[in-house]
Structures are given as structure tokens and as C-alpha cells.
Amino acid sequence: MRRSFVSSTILFTILLWAVTVNASTSVEQNANADLLRQLPADEILQLTAQQQEFMLLQRENMTSYTKGTVILLPDASEHPASPKYINLLRQQLTDYGWYTLALMPPSLPVELTADTLQAYQQSLRERLAAAQQQAQQHSGVTIVIAQGSSAALLNQLFANAQLTEPAAFIMLGAYLPERALNQDFAKALATHQVPTLDISTGQDNRMVLGQLRYRKQLANKHLKAVYRQRLINGSGYNADTQQWVFQEIYGWLSSVGL
């Protein structure tokens, strides 16, 4: 019997750590309004999940050929034009044959109850499923790039077969906010067979850096076929570091035939 995606206790811990919004303001609504003002209309896409619309940013590939679709998911409380990796990746990957879809993550609930936690879990899964359906309208494979806690949560969804597995999964600074949760994250990563690139930087928080060796050990123990770990100097907001990460992603995708 498969384990549930994440227990209510785990989700409570994650969201208690992550919530930084006040009760009167929706981070998602504010981000939507800002992006609508700043970006061209043809980049804005609205999809529906759980009978509610949510925003994605799309960019068509700028090549004569199409490799497929890259779905990008920023960390919780971020947005699809996040200056930490996501915005650069969603733009530059189009020059190499990829259609990109950068996804708005669900708003973190202000009031933490069993119902709101369940709703957050379901919303994350449904949004990714909707993005995957959108990707199917384009030729080629689908890969997923996710950041921070969003990457760790998606990892659990893939491990529990609650989302269609992509052709490749790239994690940027992935972690959960507690040691025991990170150990469960590492076990799930080792047991699914999605080709995975695990990138972190020397300035990521201790929850990221403290689990890298354990993740690699478990991947080796469970004979995970395609798993590469890369530790890069610098900050995810630094332009040189972002270009380095882009080159790591491009090189790894080429090495696995994508």
C-alpha cells in the first residue's frame, strides 16, 4: 500500500514554517496583479484547477524545432517570474527548443486547519496536473523544474504516483523544514525512477546542505538509475550563479538525451 503524499502533520509543519502573509492580503492575488501590469498579454495564461483559475506564464520556443515543454514551479510564496532562477530559466530555455510554462503556486493558508491543509495539498497537485495537460498540446517530452519546498512536495507526489512522471525532474535548493521530513523526502527521491538533477548552492539554508550526502547515499543504495547532485558556489539571486545553473541544467539534459 502506497504511503499518502504527505500527512496532515507534515503539511502543518511545512506551512507553519512557510506562512509569511498577513490575514488581509493574498500573496497570489498581489503577484497576479503585478504580473498582469508588467508582462505582455501573450505570456499570460489562465488554467483552471478545482474550479478556480490560476496564472501561468508561457513562452513559445524560439527554434525551428521543439524539444518539448518545461514546467517551472517556484518555491512557496514566490511567483512564476521569481528572480531566483525561475524568470531566467523560463526565458532562456526557449532559445534551446523548449516551450516554458511557469506556474503560480497556491496561496499558503493564513488559518492553519485540517481543511485548509488538505486544500493546499490538493491544489498543488491539481495545478501541476493542469499544467501537464497544457504541455500535452505541444510536441515533445515534458520536464519539471521546481524550487525549494515545492520541489520536495512534488518529489513526494511522483513517488506516490499521484502525478504523471515527467521525462526529467530538476530540483533547485530542495528541502523541507525539519530533519525528519527531509529524511522522508530523501527516501521518496531514492525510490522513484524519474531522472533527477539535484542542484544546490553554498548559500542555501542548512536544511538543504545538511541532507545532500544522505540523499546521495540513499540514491546509491536503491540503485536510482539517473541521479546527479551538483553543489554550486554563490547565491541563487546572483546573475553569474544563475547562468552557471542554467548551463548545468542544459548540459545534464543533453547528457540524458533531452
Buried (B, 14 or more C-beta within 10 A) or exposed (E): EEEEBBBEEBBBBBBEBBBEBEEEEEBBEEBBEEBEEEBEEEBBBEBEBEEEEBBBBBBEBBEEEBBBBBBBBBBBBBBBBBEBBBBBBBBBBBEBBBBBBBBBBBBBBBEBEEEBBEBBBBBBBBBBBBBBEBBEEBEBBBBBBBBBBBBBBBBBBBBBEBBBBBBBBBBBBBBBBBEEBBBBBBBBBBBBBBBBBBBBBEBBEEBBBEBBEBBBEBBEEBEBEBBBBBEBEBBBEBEEBBEBBBEBBBEBBEEEEB
